Amino acid sequence: MGISKVLNETAFDQWVDKAKASALPWSLWLYRKLHGMGFQLVLLTGRKETHRNSTEKNLLDAGYHSWSQLILRESLDAEKTAVAYKSEKRAELRAKGYRIHGSSGDQWSDLLGTPMAKRSFKVPNPMYHIP
């Protein structure tokens, strides 16, 4: 069993720009199921705002659509840890009246911090981890 590597941001940025990532089948299934049940789906990512176009294209090409918001990391968020950044964005959503029923992600930083979702689902990522 191999050990994942620390994220290489340069290589990751190049990969994001290609907009060719396929959807994880069960994640897409859950997304569609929740959308069909009337949930407002918010996508919160550590991807940079400069990748908005490629990220939106990739999501649409992979089968995702009709999200309420796609939140990407602004330049002011660059120095924040992933946990601090995502916690802050979840707190902003709560302040706007959203209830966070569920959260999923491939990094623990997607799920930890406050406020937390009622249910969280950690997706395996054997390729890299964010310290």
Secondary structure, DSSP 8 states (H G I E B T S, - for coil): ----EE--HHHHHHHHHHT-----HHHHHHHHHHHHTT---EEEEEEEGGGHHHHHHHHHHHT----SEEEEE-GGGTTS-HHHHHHHHHHHHHHTT----EEEESSGGGT-SSS--SEEEE---SSEE--
